[in-house]
Amino acid sequence: MNLPDIDPGKPVLIAGPTASGKSALALDIAARQGGVIVNADASQVYDCWRVITARPSAEEEAQAPHALYGHVAFDAEYSAGHWLREVLPLLNGPERLIIVGGTGLYFTALTEGMAEIPATPPAVRAEADSLPLEALRAELDPETASRIDLMNRARVQRAWEVLKATGRPLASWQDDTPAPALPLKNCTAMVLNSDKTWLEDRIRRRFGLMLDQGAMAEIEAMRSRYDPVLPSCKAIGVPELMGYAEGRLTLEDAEERAAVATRQFAKRQRSWFRARMKNWHQVSMT
């Protein structure tokens, strides 16, 4: 592993695709240099999933201070803006932060700044929820469309909602972005890169490990509250294991679908990191 020199006096950022070993590296740095490990993964903020989203275990959390893990209700609204507002007080606190996760938008909000866009009115959100992805995409302006993943429903819907609610394209808001809270020069920022075959093997082994560690217990606890529209219920592994619990899928089918979804997600993550994190230290995991 070709790690850069890590200044114990500066924050550390660790980004990488799912199953790439980010959490283990964060724990290692915390053990050697101290610091608070802060979550930057959109799925790991929810209180209903620990095993399925591969949140740090209770034993791992006992090894170092952790923050912003499992602190949001399953049906609460949560966005990059929410995350950034929660990180800023920690950034200004007494402890050095080790921020780790796979949600690229969180990291770019922190290191590149984030536009101060007004909240979406409930009526606009409801209308967006009722429209198919193709209809949402069709109304976006070309500049905004060129900046987002047009296959990512959440990103497209967010852009549509901003345009509908404010009358101003998301790209225009982004162009007025304020200065970043944590410029790259003030931290050690790393992206973990891995061979696709190595990563796929880890992804498949992780599914079996999830089952051994109690993933189905989490599914059963959420069955009566499960809503496929909620972001928390779209976490990879949740729809697949819920299908198994409800008898719509065999366990083998659930595993295969979860593996495919995870590979596709990791591909999108790598694309984001290549496009938006070229100036970060590139760390090879294989």
C-alpha positions in Angstrom: 0.0 0.0 0.0 1.6 3.3 -1.2 0.3 5.6 1.6 1.4 9.3 1.5 3.1 10.9 4.5 0.2 11.5 7.0 0.6 14.6 9.2 -0.9 13.8 12.6 -1.9 17.5 13.0 -4.1 17.6 9.9 -7.4 16.0 9.0 -7.3 12.8 7.0 -9.8 12.0 4.2 -10.2 8.4 3.0 -12.4 7.8 0.0 -12.9 4.6 -2.0 -15.4 2.2 -3.5 -17.4 -0.2 -1.3 -15.5 -3.1 0.2 -12.1 -1.5 -0.5 -10.8 -1.5 3.1 -11.4 2.1 4.0 -12.6 1.5 7.6 -9.7 -0.8 8.4 -7.2 1.9 7.2 -9.0 4.6 9.2 -8.8 2.4 12.4 -5.1 1.8 11.7 -4.4 5.5 11.4 -6.4 6.3 14.5 -4.5 3.6 16.5 -1.1 5.0 15.4 -1.8 8.8 15.5 -5.1 9.3 17.3 -8.2 11.0 16.0 -12.0 10.7 15.6 -13.2 8.5 12.7 -16.1 10.4 11.0 -18.5 8.7 8.6 -18.8 10.0 5.0 -21.1 7.2 3.7 -24.7 8.0 2.9 -26.0 4.6 3.8 -24.2 4.3 7.1 -25.9 7.3 8.7 -29.1 5.4 9.3 -29.8 3.8 12.6 -31.6 0.7 11.2 -28.6 -0.9 9.4 -25.3 -1.8 10.9 -24.4 -5.2 9.4 -26.0 -4.6 6.0 -24.2 -1.3 5.3 -20.9 -2.6 6.9 -20.9 0.1 9.5 -18.1 -0.4 12.1 -18.9 -3.0 14.6 -19.3 -2.2 18.3 -15.9 -3.7 18.9 -14.3 -1.5 16.2 -16.1 1.6 17.6 -14.6 0.8 21.0 -11.1 1.0 19.5 -11.4 4.7 18.6 -14.0 7.5 18.8 -16.5 7.4 15.9 -19.0 10.1 14.8 -22.0 10.4 12.4 -22.6 6.6 12.2 -26.2 5.3 12.7 -27.5 8.5 14.1 -30.3 9.2 11.6 -33.8 7.7 11.7 -34.7 5.4 8.8 -37.3 7.8 7.5 -35.6 11.1 8.1 -34.5 13.4 5.3 -30.7 13.5 5.0 -28.5 15.0 2.3 -24.9 16.2 1.7 -26.0 19.6 3.1 -27.1 17.9 6.4 -23.8 16.0 6.6 -21.7 19.1 5.9 -23.5 21.0 8.6 -22.8 18.2 11.1 -19.2 17.9 10.1 -18.3 21.6 10.5 -18.5 21.7 14.3 -16.4 18.5 14.5 -13.8 20.1 12.2 -13.6 23.1 14.5 -13.3 20.9 17.6 -10.3 19.8 19.5 -9.8 16.3 17.9 -8.2 15.6 14.5 -10.7 14.0 12.2 -10.3 10.9 10.0 -13.2 11.2 7.6 -13.9 7.9 5.7 -16.5 6.8 3.3 -17.6 6.2 -0.3 -20.0 9.1 -0.9 -18.1 11.3 -3.2 -20.6 14.2 -2.9 -19.9 14.5 0.8 -16.2 14.9 0.2 -16.5 17.4 -2.6 -18.9 19.4 -0.5 -16.3 19.6 2.2 -13.2 20.2 0.0 -14.8 22.2 -2.9 -17.6 24.0 -1.1 -21.4 23.5 -1.4 -24.0 25.8 -2.8 -26.5 27.2 -0.3 -29.7 26.0 -2.0 -33.0 26.6 -0.3 -34.8 23.5 1.0 -37.2 21.7 -1.3 -40.9 22.3 -0.5 -42.9 19.1 0.3 -45.2 19.6 -2.7 -42.3 19.8 -5.1 -40.7 16.7 -3.5 -44.1 14.8 -3.8 -44.4 15.7 -7.5 -40.8 14.6 -8.2 -41.4 11.3 -6.4 -44.4 10.6 -8.7 -42.4 11.1 -12.0 -40.3 8.5 -13.8 -36.6 9.1 -14.2 -36.9 9.8 -17.9 -39.4 12.7 -17.2 -37.1 14.2 -14.6 -34.1 14.0 -16.9 -36.0 15.6 -19.8 -36.5 18.9 -18.0 -32.9 19.4 -16.9 -30.8 22.1 -18.5 -27.8 20.9 -20.5 -25.2 22.3 -18.2 -26.6 20.6 -15.1 -27.2 17.4 -17.0 -23.5 17.3 -18.0 -22.4 17.5 -14.4 -24.4 14.7 -12.8 -24.8 10.9 -13.1 -28.0 10.8 -15.2 -28.6 7.1 -14.2 -28.6 8.1 -10.5 -32.3 8.8 -9.6 -31.4 10.7 -6.4 -29.0 13.1 -8.2 -31.4 13.7 -11.1 -34.4 14.2 -8.8 -32.4 16.6 -6.7 -31.5 18.7 -9.8 -35.1 18.7 -11.0 -36.3 19.7 -7.6 -33.9 22.6 -7.4 -34.9 23.9 -10.8 -38.6 23.5 -10.0 -38.4 25.1 -6.5 -36.1 28.0 -7.3 -36.5 28.6 -11.0 -32.8 28.4 -11.3 -30.7 25.4 -12.6 -28.6 23.5 -10.1 -25.5 24.3 -12.2 -26.1 28.0 -11.7 -26.3 27.5 -7.9 -23.1 25.4 -8.0 -21.3 28.2 -9.8 -22.0 30.5 -6.9 -20.5 28.0 -4.4 -18.8 29.6 -1.4 -15.2 28.7 -0.3 -14.7 25.2 0.9 -14.6 24.4 4.7 -11.5 22.1 4.2 -9.3 22.9 1.2 -7.2 19.9 0.1 -4.0 21.8 1.0 -5.1 21.6 4.7 -5.6 17.9 4.9 -4.2 14.5 3.7 -6.7 13.2 1.1 -6.6 9.7 -0.2 -8.5 7.7 -2.7 -8.2 3.9 -2.4 -7.9 2.1 -5.8 -8.2 -1.6 -6.3 -8.2 -4.3 -9.0 -11.7 -5.1 -10.1 -11.2 -8.9 -9.6 -9.8 -8.3 -6.1 -12.7 -6.0 -5.2 -15.4 -8.4 -6.6 -14.0 -11.2 -4.5 -14.3 -9.1 -1.4 -17.8 -8.0 -2.4 -19.0 -11.6 -2.7 -17.4 -12.6 0.6 -18.9 -9.7 2.3 -22.5 -10.9 1.5 -21.8 -14.2 3.3 -20.3 -12.4 6.2 -23.3 -10.1 6.5 -25.6 -13.1 6.8 -23.3 -14.7 9.5 -23.3 -11.4 11.5 -27.1 -11.0 11.6 -28.2 -9.2 8.4 -31.5 -11.1 8.4 -32.3 -10.0 12.0 -32.0 -6.4 10.8 -34.3 -7.2 7.9 -36.9 -8.8 10.1 -36.8 -5.8 12.5 -37.5 -3.4 9.6 -40.1 -5.5 7.6 -43.1 -3.6 8.9 -41.5 -0.3 8.2 -39.9 -1.1 4.9 -40.6 1.5 2.2 -38.6 1.0 -1.1 -38.9 4.7 -1.8 -36.9 5.8 1.3 -33.2 6.3 0.7 -32.4 4.2 3.8 -34.2 1.2 2.2 -32.3 1.5 -1.0 -29.0 0.6 0.6 -27.4 -2.3 -1.3 -28.5 -5.6 0.1 -31.7 -4.3 1.7 -34.1 -4.8 -1.3 -32.5 -8.1 -2.1 -32.6 -9.5 1.4 -36.1 -8.1 1.9 -37.1 -10.0 -1.3 -35.7 -13.2 0.3 -37.5 -12.6 3.6 -40.8 -12.1 1.8 -40.4 -15.2 -0.3 -40.0 -13.4 -3.6 -36.3 -14.4 -4.1 -34.2 -17.4 -3.2 -31.1 -16.7 -1.1 -29.0 -17.5 -4.2 -30.9 -15.0 -6.3 -30.7 -12.3 -3.5 -26.9 -12.9 -3.3 -26.4 -12.6 -7.1 -28.6 -9.4 -7.3 -26.8 -7.8 -4.4 -23.4 -8.7 -6.0 -24.5 -7.1 -9.3 -25.8 -4.0 -7.6 -22.6 -3.6 -5.6 -20.4 -4.0 -8.7 -22.5 -1.4 -10.5 -22.3 0.9 -7.5 -18.5 0.5 -7.1 -18.2 1.3 -10.8 -20.1 4.6 -10.3 -18.0 5.4 -7.3 -14.7 4.9 -9.2 -16.0 7.1 -12.1 -16.8 9.9 -9.6 -13.4 9.6 -7.9 -11.6 9.6 -11.3 -13.5 12.7 -12.4 -13.6 14.7 -9.2 -10.6 13.5 -7.1 -7.7 13.7 -9.5 -5.7 15.8 -7.1 -6.1 13.4 -4.2 -3.3 10.9 -3.3 -4.1 7.7 -5.2 -3.5 4.6 -3.0 -3.2 1.2 -4.6 -4.8 -1.6 -2.4 -3.5 -4.5 -4.5 
